[in-house]
Amino acid sequence: MNREVHAPFCERLGVRLPRPTRHRLHWCLDVQFGDDYARGRIGHIAHNLALVRHMVLNLIRLDKSIKTSIKTKRLLAATSDEFRAALLGFQVPEEDEDDDE
């Protein structure tokens, strides 16, 4: 006996999944940020961290300075103060070599 039952909307022609952008967002958060493995269980920490992950993903997607993957941009933001400041919209003060005067 086969217990596997297909959802009825899968068998109908012309039926689209609702909000495909929502599914793409969930996939990206799950793969790039490990969202399904986040185990914040006290108070509102799970919701707060989800909001932070959404904001970070939006900042990374809005950045057009380099054309690379989200994973690479996350690694670059974790290791480079200049890139992280640029993502957050801060201006990094330039170090002047003529300050000795």
PELIN-V246545 format. One record per backbone hydrogen bond with DSSP energy under -0.5 kcal/mol. NH is the residue of the N-H (numbers start at 0). CO is the residue of the C=O. Records with the same first field share a line. If there is no record, write none. Layout:
NH: CO / CO
This chain:
2: 0
4: 2
9: 6
10: 6 / 7
11: 7
14: 11
15: 13
21: 18
22: 18
23: 19
24: 20
25: 21
26: 22
27: 23
28: 24
29: 25
30: 26
31: 27
32: 27 / 28
33: 29
34: 28
36: 33
37: 34
40: 38
42: 40
44: 41
47: 43
48: 44
49: 45
50: 46
51: 47
52: 48
53: 49
54: 50
55: 51
56: 52
57: 53
58: 54
59: 55
60: 56
61: 57
62: 58
67: 65
72: 68
73: 69
74: 70
75: 71
76: 72
77: 73
78: 74
79: 75
80: 78
83: 79
84: 80
85: 81
86: 82
87: 83
88: 84 / 85
89: 84
91: 89
92: 90
95: 93
98: 95
99: 96
100: 97
